[in-house]
Amino acid sequence: MNLTLWICAGLLAAVALAGGISKTFVPKETLAATHGGGWTEDAGVGFVKGLGVLELLAAVGLILPAVLGIAPVLVPVTAACWVLLMIGAMVTHSRLGESRFVLLNLTYLALAAFIAWGRFGPHSFTG
């Protein structure tokens, strides 16, 4: 189970890293022109960049605390925060009628919930 949790955390960290890099460093107009990026048209640049920074922090928070052994409780905390972020993403994509992205965000939410459950509970780093 520990290996499964590490794999899930790694996959989710890769997703967060990719999303964070694109939202932080790609111009908003370019994001808006991509498939699934229409939500950025009504969002401010600061909001989009802020989400990007949060996703970069999530990528770090899902892996680094456990690897370094410094405050490993941040791993499940980060996963729980990712659940909240995905709820917001699902609401946003749902309003735009992008059901494919709602399902994708639901998948990411499920991975994050699994990580939070496993690392807060039976497979915590402190146990």
Helices and strands as residue ranges (DSSP letters): H 2-25, H 28-33, G 38-42, H 45-68, H 74-95, H 99-120
